[in-house]
Amino acid sequence: MYELRYLKAAERYFKRIWEPRQARAFQAALQAIAADPYAGERKKGDLAGIFCYGFFHEKVYYEIAYRIHEESGQSIVVVLSGTRENFYAEVKQYM
């Protein structure tokens, strides 16, 4: 099992989740990523090196962008999370 670490943008997003069912959905997605980090889709081009894991919650599609670091132990750095709308533009801007 990989260790999860969060960048500031991802921490801020997860702190703003106030609905318990939505928080549980994100927690389940993060546990799935920690168990199998290659389950997400590997991005190409400008986002090379980023993986994105998507899931639906109450008819809304959410994505979690992360990087896998295996050189210094097994860890996953969650870069950003949010809804699909403008998500990749935000990830590019943040990177």
GILIN-V453793 format. One record per helix or strand of 2 or more residues. SS is the DSSP state (A for helix, B for strand). FROM is the first residue (numbers start at 1). TO is the last residue. If there is no record, write none. Layout:
ss=SS from=FROM to=TO
ss=SS from=FROM to=TO
This chain:
ss=B from=3 to=6
ss=A from=8 to=15
ss=A from=20 to=35
ss=A from=37 to=39
ss=B from=41 to=42
ss=A from=45 to=47
ss=B from=51 to=57
ss=B from=60 to=69
ss=B from=75 to=83
ss=A from=87 to=94
